[in-house]
């Protein structure tokens, strides 16, 4: 038996989440003319069970940055706690400065990569969105530290279901209304095709006005499509 006091003193290796249990699915991000939008559903799935239906996976980091996450939700809460500690340090300095979106992105990239090198990864895919000095920032970080910035990002199944739509229809000069309509279209597709999604979504906006975390909402859906009613109608080997 391992002595907990020895672990606390650095005499052993303390492991955290090795397998994801309660998880969230896709996070979508898009830039538009005057800001950025992030979107996700509010489900925390326990395996295939839709266990927690009001878990918000979008978090305000500061007045110019929002974080979204898919993957293990306890690991996400740990990441949020790290960012809260940095925000407390900024507040205590009382010099009017705070972390910019690119700095939050860089910091989280190092955190994720560091944990990956310890063979104790944080099971998350992260999206960092922000607006600073009149420019949008949007970046994605994978669970092993891979990272990139782009005008559109998506995690999880959203990479396969929503990203092609975003690439086809996104324009840098989009208005906020056009960007919201495009995100809602992508969220509808993700809800139809991802079994670990629910029809309860949240959209966060970051612009020169600051951060606005929208209230959860539902999308209109239509389940009368023929292949929805009989998905195995033309499959080989079915009755």
C-alpha positions as CSV (number, residue, x, y, z in Angstrom):
1,X,0.0,0.0,0.0
2,X,1.3,3.4,-1.0
3,X,1.7,5.9,1.9
4,X,-0.3,9.1,1.0
5,X,2.0,11.2,3.0
6,X,4.9,9.9,0.9
7,X,3.0,10.9,-2.3
8,X,2.4,14.4,-0.9
9,X,6.1,14.8,-0.1
10,X,7.1,13.8,-3.6
11,X,8.0,10.3,-2.8
12,X,5.8,8.7,-5.5
13,X,3.8,9.4,-8.6
14,X,0.2,10.6,-8.1
15,X,-2.0,9.8,-11.1
16,X,-5.2,11.5,-12.0
17,X,-7.7,10.8,-14.8
18,X,-6.5,7.8,-16.8
19,X,-9.8,7.0,-18.5
20,X,-12.5,9.5,-19.4
21,X,-15.8,8.8,-17.7
22,X,-18.0,11.9,-17.9
23,X,-17.4,13.6,-21.2
24,X,-18.6,16.4,-23.5
25,X,-18.6,16.3,-27.2
26,X,-17.9,18.9,-29.9
27,X,-17.0,22.6,-29.5
28,X,-17.3,24.8,-32.5
29,X,-15.6,28.2,-33.1
30,X,-15.9,30.8,-35.8
31,X,-14.6,34.3,-36.4
32,X,-16.7,37.1,-38.0
33,X,-16.1,40.8,-38.8
34,X,-16.4,42.1,-35.3
35,X,-15.6,39.2,-33.0
36,X,-15.7,35.5,-32.5
37,X,-18.4,32.9,-31.5
38,X,-17.9,29.6,-29.6
39,X,-20.7,27.0,-29.4
40,X,-21.2,23.7,-27.6
41,X,-24.0,21.7,-26.1
42,X,-24.5,21.4,-22.4
43,X,-24.3,17.6,-22.0
44,X,-22.1,15.7,-19.7
45,X,-22.3,12.1,-20.9
46,X,-21.5,9.2,-18.5
47,X,-20.4,6.7,-21.2
48,X,-23.5,6.6,-23.4
49,X,-25.8,7.8,-20.7
50,X,-26.9,11.4,-21.0
51,X,-26.3,12.0,-17.3
52,X,-25.8,15.8,-16.8
53,X,-27.8,18.0,-19.2
54,X,-26.9,21.4,-17.9
55,X,-23.1,21.3,-17.8
56,X,-21.8,24.5,-19.4
57,X,-18.6,23.8,-21.3
58,X,-17.9,27.4,-22.2
59,X,-16.1,29.5,-19.6
60,X,-15.2,33.2,-19.4
61,X,-11.5,33.5,-18.7
62,X,-11.4,37.3,-18.6
63,X,-13.0,40.2,-20.5
64,X,-11.4,39.3,-23.8
65,X,-11.2,35.5,-23.7
66,X,-13.5,32.5,-23.6
67,X,-12.5,28.8,-23.2
68,X,-14.5,25.8,-24.5
69,X,-13.7,22.2,-24.0
70,X,-14.7,18.7,-25.0
71,X,-13.6,15.5,-23.3
72,X,-13.3,14.6,-19.7
73,X,-15.2,17.2,-17.7
74,X,-13.3,16.8,-14.4
75,X,-10.1,17.5,-16.3
76,X,-11.8,20.6,-17.8
77,X,-12.7,21.8,-14.3
78,X,-9.0,21.4,-13.3
79,X,-8.0,23.5,-16.3
80,X,-10.5,26.2,-15.3
81,X,-9.1,26.2,-11.8
82,X,-5.6,26.9,-13.2
83,X,-6.9,29.8,-15.2
84,X,-8.8,31.2,-12.2
85,X,-5.5,31.2,-10.2
86,X,-3.8,33.1,-13.0
87,X,-6.7,35.6,-13.1
88,X,-6.4,36.0,-9.3
89,X,-2.7,36.8,-9.7
90,X,-3.5,39.4,-12.4
91,X,-6.1,41.0,-10.0
92,X,-3.7,41.1,-7.1
93,X,-1.1,42.8,-9.3
94,X,-3.7,45.6,-9.8
95,X,-1.8,47.1,-12.8
96,X,-4.7,47.0,-15.2
97,X,-3.2,44.1,-17.3
98,X,-4.6,40.7,-17.9
99,X,-3.8,37.7,-20.0
100,X,-4.5,38.2,-23.7
101,X,-6.2,35.4,-25.8
102,X,-2.9,34.4,-27.4
103,X,-1.2,34.1,-24.0
104,X,-4.0,31.9,-22.6
105,X,-3.7,29.7,-25.7
106,X,0.1,29.5,-25.3
107,X,-0.2,28.7,-21.6
108,X,-2.8,25.9,-22.1
109,X,-0.7,24.4,-24.9
110,X,2.2,24.0,-22.4
111,X,0.0,22.7,-19.7
112,X,-1.5,20.0,-22.0
113,X,1.9,19.1,-23.5
114,X,3.5,18.9,-20.1
115,X,0.9,16.5,-18.8
116,X,1.2,14.4,-22.0
117,X,5.0,14.1,-21.4
118,X,4.3,12.8,-17.8
119,X,2.1,10.0,-19.4
120,X,-0.8,11.5,-17.3
121,X,-2.7,13.5,-20.0
122,X,-5.6,15.8,-19.5
123,X,-8.3,14.2,-21.7
124,X,-9.5,17.4,-23.3
125,X,-9.7,19.1,-26.7
126,X,-9.8,22.9,-26.0
127,X,-10.9,25.9,-28.0
128,X,-9.6,29.4,-27.0
129,X,-11.4,32.4,-28.6
130,X,-10.9,36.0,-28.0
131,X,-10.8,39.6,-29.2
132,X,-7.9,41.9,-28.5
133,X,-6.5,45.1,-30.1
134,X,-9.2,45.0,-32.8
135,X,-8.4,41.5,-34.0
136,X,-10.0,38.1,-33.4
137,X,-8.2,35.1,-32.0
138,X,-9.3,31.5,-32.4
139,X,-7.2,28.4,-31.6
140,X,-7.6,24.7,-30.9
141,X,-5.5,22.4,-28.7
142,X,-5.6,18.6,-28.8
143,X,-5.0,16.4,-25.7
144,X,-1.4,15.7,-26.7
145,X,-0.5,19.3,-27.2
146,X,-1.1,19.7,-30.9
147,X,-2.4,23.2,-31.6
148,X,-3.2,25.6,-34.4
149,X,-5.1,28.8,-35.0
150,X,-7.7,29.3,-37.8
151,X,-10.8,31.3,-38.7
152,X,-12.9,28.2,-38.0
153,X,-12.2,25.3,-35.5
154,X,-14.0,22.3,-34.2
155,X,-13.3,19.4,-31.8
156,X,-14.5,15.9,-31.6
157,X,-17.1,14.8,-34.2
158,X,-17.5,18.4,-35.1
159,X,-14.2,18.0,-37.0
160,X,-16.0,15.6,-39.4
161,X,-19.5,16.9,-39.3
162,X,-19.3,20.7,-38.9
163,X,-15.8,21.7,-40.2
164,X,-16.6,21.0,-43.9
165,X,-19.7,23.3,-43.6
166,X,-17.7,26.0,-41.8
167,X,-14.9,25.9,-44.4
168,X,-17.4,26.1,-47.3
169,X,-19.6,29.0,-46.0
170,X,-17.3,31.0,-43.7
171,X,-16.2,34.5,-44.8
172,X,-13.9,36.9,-42.9
173,X,-16.4,39.8,-43.4
174,X,-19.5,37.9,-42.0
175,X,-21.8,39.8,-39.8
176,X,-22.7,38.4,-36.3
177,X,-26.1,37.4,-37.6
178,X,-24.6,35.4,-40.5
179,X,-22.1,33.7,-38.2
180,X,-24.8,32.7,-35.7
181,X,-26.9,31.3,-38.5
182,X,-23.9,29.2,-39.7
183,X,-23.2,28.0,-36.2
184,X,-26.8,27.0,-35.7
185,X,-26.7,25.0,-39.0
186,X,-23.6,23.2,-37.9
187,X,-25.0,22.5,-34.4
188,X,-28.1,21.0,-36.0
189,X,-26.0,18.6,-38.1
190,X,-24.0,17.6,-35.0
191,X,-27.1,16.9,-33.0
192,X,-28.5,14.7,-35.8
193,X,-25.4,12.7,-36.2
194,X,-23.6,12.6,-32.8
195,X,-25.3,10.3,-30.3
196,X,-23.6,12.0,-27.4
197,X,-25.1,15.3,-28.2
198,X,-28.4,16.8,-26.9
199,X,-30.6,19.6,-28.2
200,X,-29.5,22.2,-25.7
201,X,-26.8,24.5,-26.8
202,X,-24.9,27.6,-25.6
203,X,-23.1,30.3,-27.7
204,X,-20.5,32.6,-26.4
205,X,-19.5,35.9,-28.1
206,X,-16.3,37.8,-27.7
207,X,-16.1,41.3,-29.2
208,X,-14.9,44.8,-28.4
209,X,-17.8,45.0,-26.0
210,X,-16.4,42.1,-23.9
211,X,-17.6,38.6,-23.3
212,X,-21.2,37.5,-23.5
213,X,-22.1,33.9,-22.5
214,X,-25.5,33.3,-24.0
215,X,-28.3,31.4,-22.3
216,X,-28.9,27.7,-23.3
217,X,-31.4,27.2,-26.1
218,X,-32.9,24.4,-28.3
219,X,-32.9,24.2,-32.1
220,X,-35.9,23.2,-34.2
221,X,-35.4,19.7,-35.6
222,X,-37.1,17.4,-38.1
223,X,-37.0,13.7,-37.7
224,X,-39.3,12.8,-40.7
225,X,-36.5,12.1,-43.1
226,X,-36.9,8.7,-44.6
227,X,-33.4,7.5,-43.6
228,X,-34.1,8.6,-40.0
229,X,-37.3,6.5,-39.9
230,X,-35.6,3.4,-41.4
231,X,-31.8,3.8,-41.3
232,X,-31.1,0.2,-42.4
233,X,-33.4,0.3,-45.4
234,X,-30.6,0.0,-48.0
235,X,-27.9,-1.7,-45.9
236,X,-26.4,-4.9,-47.2
237,X,-27.4,-8.0,-45.1
238,X,-30.3,-6.5,-43.2
239,X,-33.9,-7.8,-43.1
